[in-house]
């Protein structure tokens, strides 16, 4: 469990990125921070592994204040996946995945064996192990980034807008893969996005943020959709524009779901078919 207690962060230029933020992030669930650019969501994420330290307040992991943990040791115990994968361009895929285990003293042979297993886990062929990041597609690079984040088998995985730089089809595949991995690996995942549809797809707990990381609403996707807490939330999720109010149009096999503005939103699939 991760707990924020009255956490604030003011940067040297005077910017108050986070203002008196408190939240419990449950274990073995996916919590998504979602909001517009500049609302403080990435700052919150980076405070968990001490890439950013709070100006006030405390953050605890399983009851232990992270302020008492040496920052490098903390970061090596927590998985971290960022946008554009953040891979080292001069190192092969297998060495990128094995980076943190090698830094913590795992022998090269053992670290490489683990890296190959993780390529299997994230759906990459082992034949890619000896390629360089520049020889991979964007989606493949992001999968390698996820594999690297899982390399030390962390209890916590931080994901900072990891799919924002790939095309919609690849993004959809990676989102599906993230759901599968969470079901299989049972990690505590903290995910940052500006995309409310992605937040609703991936999150067990969704935290909608306003400027200063003020919590506009906290809940499951279903709870938020059913009862937006404010006009801001209704606007952010599209409820005030009818985007979430779906209805059927057409007859028989041609029936499709359309939103409140009459645009096609999908089709209803018969699971028994």
N, C-alpha and C positions, 0 to 999 in steps of 0.2 A: 504494500500500500504506500502511496505517495501522498503526503499532506502538505499543502501550502497554508501557512498561518500568518495572516495580516502582512503579506509580502508586498513591498513596494520597490521600484527601481527607478532612480533618477540618474540619467547619464550626465557626464561632465559639462555638456553644453546646456544643461538645464531641462532637457526633455524628460517629462515624467511618463515613462513607457508603461509602467504598472503601478496602480494606485490601490493599496490596501486590498490585495487579492487573497481570498481564502477558498480552498477547495480540497476535497478528498478524492483522490483517483484510486478506484478499487483495483485490487490485484486480479490478474488474469482476464482482464477486459480491455476493450479498446475505447479510449477516451479521445475525442476529437475536439481540438480548439479550432473554431471557425470564426472568421470575421474579415472585415475589409483590411487593406494594407494599412499598416501603422497602428493597428489596434492593440499590439503588444503580445500577440500569440506566439511569435517566434522567440521573443524575449523570455516568455514563460517556459517554453520548451528548453531553452539553453540554460536556464537557471537550474534545471534538474540535474544536469551533469557538470555544473559549475563552469561552463564556458562564459557565463555571466553570473556574477554574484549579486544578490539582492542588496539594496541600500538599507532596507528595514525588513523585519520579520524573519521567520524561519521556515525551512523546508526539511521535512523528515521523510526518510525511506524506512519503512518497517520500524518506526519509532526512534530511529537514530538520526540526529541532525547531520545533514550533509556538510555543514560547516566544520565538523570535526574530522572529515575524511579528506585526505590529501587529494587535490584536484585531478592529477594525472591518474592515480589509482582508481578514483571514482569513474573517470571517463573510460578507462579500460575495462570496467566491469559492466558498463551500460552500452547497448548497441545504439548506433547512430547512423541514420540514413538521410542524406540530404538531396536537394534538387541537383540535377546534373551529375549525380552519382559521386562526385568528388574523388574519383579514382586517380591513382598516381600514374601519369601517362607513360613513364619510363619503365614501369614494372608490368610483368605479365599478369594475366588474370589470376592465376593460381597464387602468385606472390601478393597481389592486392588483397585477396581474401584471407591469406595467412598473416597479414601484417600485424594485427594485434596479438594473436597467439605467439608469434615470434618475439614480439617486444616483451611479452610476459615470461619468456624463457622456455617456451615449448620447442622441442627439437624440430629441425626443418622437416625431416621425414614425416613426423607425426602431424605437424601443422599442414603439410601438403596433403596428407591423406584425409584430414578433416575438411580441407578446402574442397577436395573432389566430392566428398559426400554432400557438402553444402551446395555445390553446383547441381547435384541431383535434386536436392530439396527445393531449390528455386526454379527448377524446370529448365536448366541449361545443360546442353550436351558437354560431356567431359572433353570432347575434342577442342573446345574453346579455351581450355586451361592455359595453353601456351601462346595464346594470342595477346596482343596489346590492346588497351582500351580503344584506340583509334581504329582498330579492325573490327569493332563490334557496332551493331546498330544501337540507337538510343535506348530502346527497350532492353536489349541485352546488357547494356552498361548499368541500367538501373537494377536489374536482377543481380548483377555482380555486387552492386552496392548493398543490396539487401543481404546477400550471402556474407559479405564482409561484416555487416552489422550483427550477424548471428554467430560469428566465428568463435566467440568465447562462451557461447551458450548463455547469454545474459538473461536475467529475469525480466529486465526492462528494455524495451526497444523504442527509441525516439525516432520519429519520421517527420522531417521538416519539408513539407510540400514536395515529396519525392517524385511525384508524377507530373509536375507542372510543366516540364519542358518536352514532353513527348506528345505525339499526335493522339487524337481521340480514340482510335482503335487500339493502339498500344496501351493507352492509359486504362481503358476498360479491361484489357487482359491483365494488367498489373494489379488493378483493384481486385479482380476476381482471385488472383494469386495471393494477395494479401489476406483475404478472407479465409482462403484454404490454409495458409500457413498459421494463422491465429488459431484455427480449429485444431490443427495438428500439434502445434508447439506450445499452446497455452501460455503465451507471454502477457505481460502487462505492456500494452502498446499505447503510446501517446503520439497522436498524429495531428499535424498542423496543415490546414488547407484554407483557401479563401472560397472554395467551391461548396455550396451548401448541399448539392446533390451527392458529392463525394462524401461529405460528412454524414449524411443520412444513410448512405450505403454501407459505410465502414464502421460507424460508431455504435457501441453499446450505450455510451454516455456521450452526449453532444453538448458542448459548452459554446454558446453564441456570445461573442464578445463585442463590446463597444470600445470606444477610445479609452485608453488607460487601463485596458484589460478589465473593464467593468463587466460583470456577468449580466447580460440581458436576459438570458434564459438558460437553464440547465435541465436536461432530462433525456429520455430516450427519443429517438426520431418520432415514434408514434405519439408520445406525449406532446412534443413541440408542435407537430402538425395539427393535432386535435385542438390544442389550446395555446395559441401564440400568446405570450405574456404581455406584449405591448405592440403598439403600432410599428415600432422599429423592427421587432421580430417578424411581424406579419409581412412587412415590406421586404425584409431580408430573405425570407423563405419563399416569397412570391405569392403568399396567400391573398394579399390585398389586390393583386392583379388577376386573380382567378387561375393562376398557373397550377395550383394544387387541387382545384376543384374539377375533377375529371368526370366525364360522362360518355355514354356510348352514342355513336352515330352509325347509321347504316343498318342493314338487316342481314340476318343469316351469317354466312361466311365472311361477308364484307364488313362486319362491325369492327370499328376501331375506337380507341379511347381518344378523346380530344379534351383540351384544356378549356378554361373559361373564355379564352380568346378565339376558340374554334380551330386551334392548331393541333395536328395529330401528335399524340403523346406516346402511343404504343398500341399494342394489341393484347387481348386477353388470351392466354394460352391455357388450353385444357390439359392439366397434368395427367389426366387419365388416358389421354390419347396415345 
